Amino acid sequence: MSLDYEAYLFVHFTGEHEDGEQVYFSVSKDGLHWNDLNPGKPVLQSGIGEKGVRDPFIIRSPLDNKFYIIATDLRIANDKGWDAAQHRGSRSIIVWESSDLVNWSKERSVEIDLPDAGCVWAPETIFDEEAGEHLMFWASMVKAGESDPKQIIYSSRTTDFISFTKPEKYIERGNHVIDTTIIREGNTYYRYSKDETTKCITVERSNSLSRSSFQELHFPVLDKLFGVEGPEVFKFNDRNEWCLMVDQYATGKGYLPLITEDLSSGQFRVLNPEEYNLGATKKRHGSFLNLTGTEYKALLEAWGTKGK
């Protein structure tokens, strides 16, 4: 069933500070001007595992008409440090589920069956329509043959976010790779990742989700955009354009929107600061969901916002 979308939800965390590594909600009517819900406080908090989450990703599942949020079980604010987080971090993801975006289950932890992994970072999924299941993928620091450990993207499949197939390598390169996201347009999949060595966003294209089918594209705008991570892509509700959001972590400026009329062209326009407003809180690696008008109103009624 096709839904009429009228707004957007941005699910994110805000940084390495008190309560920053929890789940925050923001909403928008146009996808570029955002208002913080709750207001500016976490909507969901993890009290299990490392008692903090990063990189939350929200899914609308066509299998059971539920919404799921999956996130990295990690809290850097507890002085763990990045080295320990990568090489001795959690191998679990944190999961919430809801039927209406307002009432959420208690968080649960799912350990990924990858015992040699140093971490499980930034889990995301895309629904594989042909297979009828979700393909979940994430970054793990693992020993790669005789070389030093490096970040590799692994994948697993699920229908309920409780049981998962055994992980398989999904993206392995000479450089470290993290923060992968995938969007489907027509019969084509576009796969965006962060090259952790060059600190740039790379793009690949394929007509299937299989590991070996993707071919790398070279887009000058993205090749020159350094110090960014957490790429996320969504389609605007009211026009044939897409928004690529990248987290400017190196400069601490939060997310930056880039607009394109054609995902295959590589012609992205970087927006000027006066063209967007991300709200009062700094948005760190998160994800976006297109909302119906009813869903948007329910979120406003539940957690309120100073904007409209």
C-alpha positions as CSV (number, residue, x, y, z in Angstrom):
1,M,0.0,0.0,0.0
2,S,1.4,3.4,-1.0
3,L,1.4,6.1,1.7
4,D,1.0,9.8,1.3
5,Y,4.0,11.4,3.0
6,E,3.8,15.0,4.2
7,A,6.7,15.4,6.7
8,Y,10.0,13.8,8.0
9,L,11.4,12.4,11.2
10,F,15.1,12.7,12.0
11,V,16.4,10.1,14.6
12,H,19.9,10.9,15.9
13,F,22.2,11.3,18.8
14,T,23.9,14.6,19.8
15,G,27.5,13.9,20.9
16,E,29.9,12.7,23.6
17,H,28.3,14.4,26.6
18,E,25.8,13.8,29.3
19,D,22.8,12.1,27.7
20,G,24.2,12.9,24.3
21,E,24.6,9.3,23.3
22,Q,20.9,8.4,23.4
23,V,18.1,8.6,20.8
24,Y,16.7,12.1,19.9
25,F,13.8,12.9,17.6
26,S,13.4,16.0,15.3
27,V,10.7,16.7,12.8
28,S,10.4,18.8,9.6
29,K,7.7,19.7,7.1
30,D,10.2,20.4,4.2
31,G,13.2,18.2,5.1
32,L,15.5,21.2,5.5
33,H,14.1,23.1,8.6
34,W,14.0,21.0,11.7
35,N,12.4,21.2,15.1
36,D,13.6,19.3,18.1
37,L,11.0,17.1,20.0
38,N,10.8,16.6,23.7
39,P,12.2,19.5,23.4
40,G,15.8,18.8,22.8
41,K,16.0,15.9,25.3
42,P,16.3,12.2,24.5
43,V,13.1,10.4,23.5
44,L,14.6,6.9,24.1
45,Q,17.4,5.9,26.4
46,S,19.3,2.7,26.7
47,G,19.9,1.3,30.2
48,I,21.5,-1.9,29.1
49,G,24.9,-2.9,27.6
50,E,27.1,0.2,27.6
51,K,24.1,2.4,28.6
52,G,24.4,4.6,25.6
53,V,23.7,4.4,21.9
54,R,25.0,6.0,18.7
55,D,24.1,6.0,15.0
56,P,20.4,5.2,15.5
57,F,18.7,4.0,12.3
58,I,14.9,3.8,11.9
59,I,13.0,1.3,9.7
60,R,9.4,1.1,8.5
61,S,9.0,-2.7,8.0
62,P,6.5,-3.9,5.4
63,L,6.5,-7.3,7.0
64,D,4.7,-6.4,10.2
65,N,3.9,-2.7,9.7
66,K,6.1,-1.9,12.7
67,F,8.9,0.6,13.1
68,Y,12.3,-0.5,14.4
69,I,15.2,1.5,15.7
70,I,18.6,-0.2,15.7
71,A,21.7,1.5,17.1
72,T,25.3,1.0,18.1
73,D,25.7,-0.1,21.7
74,L,28.4,2.4,22.6
75,R,29.0,5.3,25.1
76,I,32.2,7.2,24.5
77,A,31.3,9.7,27.3
78,N,32.3,7.0,29.9
79,D,36.0,7.6,29.0
80,K,36.2,4.3,27.1
81,G,38.2,6.0,24.3
82,W,38.1,5.4,20.6
83,D,40.9,2.7,20.5
84,A,39.0,0.5,23.0
85,A,35.7,1.2,21.3
86,Q,37.1,-0.1,18.0
87,H,39.1,-3.0,19.1
88,R,37.3,-4.2,22.3
89,G,33.8,-2.6,21.9
90,S,30.4,-4.2,22.0
91,R,29.4,-6.9,19.5
92,S,25.7,-6.2,20.1
93,I,23.1,-3.8,18.7
94,I,20.3,-2.2,20.6
95,V,16.8,-2.5,19.2
96,W,13.4,-0.8,19.9
97,E,10.1,-1.4,18.2
98,S,6.8,0.4,17.9
99,S,3.6,0.2,16.0
100,D,2.9,4.0,16.0
101,L,6.2,5.9,16.5
102,V,5.0,7.1,19.9
103,N,4.8,4.0,22.1
104,W,8.1,2.1,22.0
105,S,9.1,-1.2,23.5
106,K,11.8,-1.5,26.1
107,E,15.2,-1.7,24.5
108,R,16.7,-5.1,23.9
109,S,20.2,-6.2,23.0
110,V,21.1,-8.6,20.1
111,E,24.6,-10.0,20.0
112,I,25.9,-10.4,16.5
113,D,27.6,-13.7,15.8
114,L,31.0,-12.3,14.9
115,P,33.3,-13.4,17.8
116,D,36.4,-12.0,16.2
117,A,35.0,-8.5,15.8
118,G,36.3,-5.6,17.8
119,C,33.0,-3.7,17.4
120,V,29.7,-3.5,15.7
121,W,29.2,0.1,14.4
122,A,26.3,2.0,12.7
123,P,23.9,-0.9,11.9
124,E,21.5,-0.1,9.1
125,T,19.1,-2.1,6.9
126,I,17.3,-2.0,3.6
127,F,14.3,-4.2,2.8
128,D,15.1,-6.7,0.1
129,E,11.8,-6.9,-1.8
130,E,12.8,-9.9,-3.9
131,A,13.9,-11.9,-0.8
132,G,11.2,-10.6,1.5
133,E,13.6,-9.8,4.3
134,H,15.8,-7.1,5.7
135,L,19.4,-6.9,4.8
136,M,21.3,-5.4,7.8
137,F,24.9,-4.2,7.5
138,W,27.4,-2.6,9.8
139,A,31.1,-2.0,10.3
140,S,33.4,-4.2,12.4
141,M,37.1,-4.0,13.2
142,V,38.5,-7.4,12.3
143,K,41.8,-9.1,11.6
144,A,42.1,-9.3,7.8
145,G,44.6,-12.1,7.0
146,E,48.2,-11.1,7.8
147,S,47.5,-7.4,7.8
148,D,46.6,-5.2,10.8
149,P,42.9,-5.1,11.8
150,K,40.7,-2.9,9.7
151,Q,37.1,-1.9,9.4
152,I,35.0,-4.1,7.1
153,I,31.3,-3.9,6.4
154,Y,29.5,-7.2,7.3
155,S,25.9,-8.1,6.5
156,S,23.2,-10.3,7.9
157,R,19.5,-11.0,7.2
158,T,16.4,-10.9,9.4
159,T,12.6,-10.7,9.3
160,D,12.0,-9.7,13.0
161,F,15.2,-8.1,14.3
162,I,15.4,-10.9,16.8
163,S,17.0,-13.7,14.8
164,F,19.7,-13.0,12.3
165,T,21.6,-15.1,9.8
166,K,25.3,-15.7,10.3
167,P,27.3,-12.5,9.3
168,E,29.1,-12.4,5.9
169,K,31.6,-9.9,4.5
170,Y,29.7,-7.3,2.5
171,I,32.3,-4.6,1.7
172,E,36.1,-5.1,2.0
173,R,38.6,-2.6,0.6
174,G,42.2,-1.7,0.9
175,N,41.1,1.1,3.2
176,H,39.0,1.1,6.2
177,V,35.3,1.5,5.4
178,I,32.4,2.4,7.8
179,D,29.0,4.1,7.9
180,T,27.3,2.4,4.9
181,T,23.8,3.4,3.8
182,I,21.7,2.2,0.8
183,I,18.8,3.7,-1.0
184,R,16.8,2.2,-3.8
185,E,15.6,4.3,-6.8
186,G,13.6,2.3,-9.3
187,N,15.6,-0.8,-10.0
188,T,18.9,0.7,-8.9
189,Y,20.6,0.6,-5.5
190,Y,23.0,3.4,-4.5
191,R,25.4,2.5,-1.7
192,Y,27.1,5.3,0.2
193,S,30.0,4.7,2.7
194,K,32.7,6.6,4.5
195,D,36.3,5.8,3.5
196,E,37.8,5.9,7.0
197,T,41.3,6.4,5.5
198,T,40.6,9.4,3.2
199,K,37.6,10.7,5.3
200,C,35.4,11.1,2.2
201,I,32.1,9.6,1.1
202,T,32.2,7.0,-1.6
203,V,29.3,5.9,-3.8
204,E,28.5,2.6,-5.6
205,R,25.7,1.5,-7.8
206,S,24.0,-1.9,-8.6
207,N,20.8,-3.5,-9.8
208,S,21.0,-6.0,-6.9
209,L,22.0,-6.1,-3.3
210,S,24.6,-8.9,-3.8
211,R,28.1,-8.2,-2.5
212,S,29.9,-8.5,-5.8
213,S,27.5,-6.6,-8.0
214,F,28.3,-3.0,-7.0
215,Q,30.4,-0.7,-9.1
216,E,32.1,2.4,-7.8
217,L,31.1,5.8,-9.1
218,H,33.3,9.0,-8.9
219,F,31.5,12.2,-8.0
220,P,33.7,15.3,-7.9
221,V,31.6,17.1,-5.3
222,L,31.9,14.2,-2.8
223,D,35.5,13.4,-3.7
224,K,36.4,16.9,-2.5
225,L,34.3,16.9,0.6
226,F,36.7,15.9,3.4
227,G,36.0,15.2,7.1
228,V,32.5,13.9,6.8
229,E,30.7,10.7,7.8
230,G,27.3,9.2,8.5
231,P,25.9,9.7,5.0
232,E,22.1,9.4,4.8
233,V,19.8,9.8,1.8
234,F,16.1,10.5,1.6
235,K,13.7,11.6,-1.2
236,F,11.7,14.7,-0.8
237,N,8.0,14.2,-0.5
238,D,6.8,16.9,-2.9
239,R,9.4,16.9,-5.7
240,N,11.7,14.6,-7.7
241,E,14.8,15.5,-5.7
242,W,16.9,13.7,-3.1
243,C,18.8,15.0,-0.1
244,L,22.1,13.6,0.9
245,M,23.0,14.5,4.5
246,V,26.6,14.2,5.7
247,D,27.9,14.7,9.3
248,Q,30.7,17.3,9.3
249,Y,32.4,15.7,12.3
250,A,35.8,17.1,11.6
251,T,34.7,20.7,12.0
252,G,32.0,20.0,14.5
253,K,29.3,21.7,12.5
254,G,26.8,18.9,12.4
255,Y,24.9,17.7,9.3
256,L,25.2,19.3,5.9
257,P,22.5,18.8,3.2
258,L,23.4,18.3,-0.5
259,I,20.6,18.2,-3.1
260,T,20.4,16.3,-6.4
261,E,17.8,15.7,-9.1
262,D,19.5,12.5,-10.2
263,L,21.3,10.1,-7.9
264,S,23.2,8.7,-10.9
265,S,24.6,12.0,-12.1
266,G,26.7,13.0,-9.1
267,Q,25.6,16.6,-9.5
268,F,25.1,17.5,-5.9
269,R,24.5,21.1,-4.8
270,V,25.9,21.9,-1.4
271,L,23.3,24.1,0.4
272,N,24.3,27.5,1.9
273,P,23.7,27.9,5.7
274,E,20.7,30.2,5.1
275,E,18.9,27.5,3.1
276,Y,18.5,25.1,6.1
277,N,18.1,25.0,9.8
278,L,18.8,21.8,11.8
279,G,17.4,23.1,15.1
280,A,18.8,23.9,18.5
281,T,20.7,20.6,19.1
282,K,23.7,19.5,17.1
283,K,22.6,16.4,15.1
284,R,25.1,13.6,14.9
285,H,25.0,10.3,12.9
286,G,21.3,9.5,12.5
287,S,18.7,8.6,9.9
288,F,15.5,9.9,8.3
289,L,12.0,8.6,7.8
290,N,9.3,10.0,5.6
291,L,6.1,10.6,7.6
292,T,2.4,10.7,6.9
293,G,0.4,13.7,8.1
294,T,-1.2,11.5,10.8
295,E,2.2,10.3,12.0
296,Y,3.6,13.8,12.1
297,K,0.7,15.1,14.2
298,A,1.0,12.1,16.6
299,L,4.7,12.9,17.2
300,L,3.9,16.5,17.9
301,E,1.2,15.6,20.3
302,A,3.4,13.1,22.2
303,W,6.6,15.2,22.5
304,G,5.8,18.7,21.4
305,T,8.0,21.2,19.6
306,K,8.5,24.9,19.7
307,G,8.1,25.0,15.9
308,K,5.2,24.2,13.7
